[in-house]
Amino acid sequence: MTSSPAALAIPAEIEAVFRAFLTCEFSTLAKDGTPITWPTLPFWDTASQRFVVTTSIGFPQKAYNVRRDGRVSLLFSEPKASGLERPPAVLVQGDATAPDEIVTSFTGNEDALRQTFERQPSGMIFSANPLIRYFSDWYYMRLLIYVTPRRILWWPDGDMTGEPRRIERLAAEGMEGQEASHAS
Amino acid sequence: MPVDWERLTSQLARYESAVLNGPDRDGYPYSVRCHPQPDAATRTLLLSDVTAPLREGPASLLCHWHDERLWNQRSFVARGQLARNGAGWRFTPTQLIVGLDNGPITQGRLFMHARGVAARYLAKRGLPRPIIPWAEVIRIKHEAQANLRARGERR
């Protein structure tokens, strides 16, 4: 794992959630400041300590919102089929970028596509035969959104009525580091 | 334009919980699971179990569901305004956006809509339609199928 002084010390139970949950609730900010949230398949990269979220150019609004305002969040609150017993609910608030580049090659991203097929086997139908491939090519024209966590909050056992535990980067320029709070 | 209250509450009734999303004090989106209670008299949703550090103002509510294999998905988002209500919150919906649904007509419409949006995305930038490396997709698909079989998860 690549580590830097600014890297967050993310507890193993939290990284397990990042890897095992099938979806998260991903929020971007609309023009009027409304957080617009849709279920999304996130990919956590431990080495770079950031998430990659992708969206088709057929649904580009998430990317448009990020290009205007990079403040986003990912909530992991639906543990169905994760295989985890009583996992925490986790909220990641972070800063995102969404380059205006359409990605169609899977070189370097094979794992993400393989994970997508394994999480969602029926999605393989979109490449089932030449006719379906013709009509669904837009699905594979992807925009990438990179999310660097700024603050991570979590609620043991997924009970979000209590006070969360948290870790976050310090915001002061030149003093990037982290602080932790374990209110319970 | 007021939201279709009956349609919203019938949609809401299909889900065990919802996700409330509002900006926090720093302006970052903050999401929390909750159990909205419709208040027919005011046509608002009461959120008595939410103690999150949200700001009053624009907010949204998401409900979504999928099966164990991330299929049969359904979802909707309600946009609206969030205001304090005692120790909890009150959400006034102003727009209902239906996302995925099981029906073939809804799915077909969404599929064709996305195809049109994609065409306009390319046209606006003067880009040719990219060629998808289908051989690569199919190779990775076969690897995924092999992995699922190895884990005994392939139906």
Chai-1 contact restraints between the chains, C-beta under 6 A:
chainA,res_idxA,chainB,res_idxB,connection_type,confidence,min_distance_angstrom,max_distance_angstrom,comment,restraint_id
A,L22,B,L70,contact,1.0,0.0,6.0,A-B,restraint_1
A,E25,B,V19,contact,1.0,0.0,6.0,A-B,restraint_2
A,E25,B,S31,contact,1.0,0.0,6.0,A-B,restraint_3
A,E25,B,L62,contact,1.0,0.0,6.0,A-B,restraint_4
A,S27,B,N21,contact,1.0,0.0,6.0,A-B,restraint_5
A,S27,B,P29,contact,1.0,0.0,6.0,A-B,restraint_6
A,S27,B,S31,contact,1.0,0.0,6.0,A-B,restraint_7
A,D32,B,P58,contact,1.0,0.0,6.0,A-B,restraint_8
A,G33,B,P58,contact,1.0,0.0,6.0,A-B,restraint_9
A,T34,B,P58,contact,1.0,0.0,6.0,A-B,restraint_10
A,T34,B,S60,contact,1.0,0.0,6.0,A-B,restraint_11
A,T34,B,R79,contact,1.0,0.0,6.0,A-B,restraint_12
A,P35,B,N21,contact,1.0,0.0,6.0,A-B,restraint_13
A,P35,B,P29,contact,1.0,0.0,6.0,A-B,restraint_14
A,P35,B,S60,contact,1.0,0.0,6.0,A-B,restraint_15
A,I36,B,S60,contact,1.0,0.0,6.0,A-B,restraint_16
A,T37,B,N21,contact,1.0,0.0,6.0,A-B,restraint_17
A,T37,B,S60,contact,1.0,0.0,6.0,A-B,restraint_18
A,T37,B,L62,contact,1.0,0.0,6.0,A-B,restraint_19
A,P39,B,H64,contact,1.0,0.0,6.0,A-B,restraint_20
A,I57,B,A118,contact,1.0,0.0,6.0,A-B,restraint_21
A,I57,B,Y121,contact,1.0,0.0,6.0,A-B,restraint_22
A,G58,B,A114,contact,1.0,0.0,6.0,A-B,restraint_23
A,G58,B,V117,contact,1.0,0.0,6.0,A-B,restraint_24
A,G58,B,A118,contact,1.0,0.0,6.0,A-B,restraint_25
A,F59,B,A114,contact,1.0,0.0,6.0,A-B,restraint_26
A,P60,B,Y121,contact,1.0,0.0,6.0,A-B,restraint_27
A,R71,B,G27,contact,1.0,0.0,6.0,A-B,restraint_28
A,R71,B,Y28,contact,1.0,0.0,6.0,A-B,restraint_29
A,S73,B,P29,contact,1.0,0.0,6.0,A-B,restraint_30
A,S73,B,S31,contact,1.0,0.0,6.0,A-B,restraint_31
A,L75,B,S31,contact,1.0,0.0,6.0,A-B,restraint_32
A,S77,B,R33,contact,1.0,0.0,6.0,A-B,restraint_33
A,A81,B,E68,contact,1.0,0.0,6.0,A-B,restraint_34
A,Q93,B,Y28,contact,1.0,0.0,6.0,A-B,restraint_35
A,I102,B,P130,contact,1.0,0.0,6.0,A-B,restraint_36
A,T104,B,P130,contact,1.0,0.0,6.0,A-B,restraint_37
A,T104,B,I132,contact,1.0,0.0,6.0,A-B,restraint_38
A,F106,B,E136,contact,1.0,0.0,6.0,A-B,restraint_39
A,E110,B,I140,contact,1.0,0.0,6.0,A-B,restraint_40
A,L113,B,I140,contact,1.0,0.0,6.0,A-B,restraint_41
A,R114,B,I140,contact,1.0,0.0,6.0,A-B,restraint_42
A,R114,B,E143,contact,1.0,0.0,6.0,A-B,restraint_43
A,R114,B,A144,contact,1.0,0.0,6.0,A-B,restraint_44
A,F117,B,K141,contact,1.0,0.0,6.0,A-B,restraint_45
A,F117,B,A144,contact,1.0,0.0,6.0,A-B,restraint_46
A,E118,B,A144,contact,1.0,0.0,6.0,A-B,restraint_47
A,E118,B,N147,contact,1.0,0.0,6.0,A-B,restraint_48
A,R119,B,L70,contact,1.0,0.0,6.0,A-B,restraint_49
A,Q120,B,L70,contact,1.0,0.0,6.0,A-B,restraint_50
A,P121,B,R69,contact,1.0,0.0,6.0,A-B,restraint_51
A,S122,B,W71,contact,1.0,0.0,6.0,A-B,restraint_52
A,M124,B,K141,contact,1.0,0.0,6.0,A-B,restraint_53
A,S127,B,V137,contact,1.0,0.0,6.0,A-B,restraint_54
A,R133,B,W134,contact,1.0,0.0,6.0,A-B,restraint_55
A,D137,B,I132,contact,1.0,0.0,6.0,A-B,restraint_56
A,W138,B,R115,contact,1.0,0.0,6.0,A-B,restraint_57
A,W138,B,A118,contact,1.0,0.0,6.0,A-B,restraint_58
A,Y140,B,I132,contact,1.0,0.0,6.0,A-B,restraint_59
A,M141,B,P130,contact,1.0,0.0,6.0,A-B,restraint_60
A,M160,B,V32,contact,1.0,0.0,6.0,A-B,restraint_61
A,M160,B,R33,contact,1.0,0.0,6.0,A-B,restraint_62
A,T161,B,D49,contact,1.0,0.0,6.0,A-B,restraint_63
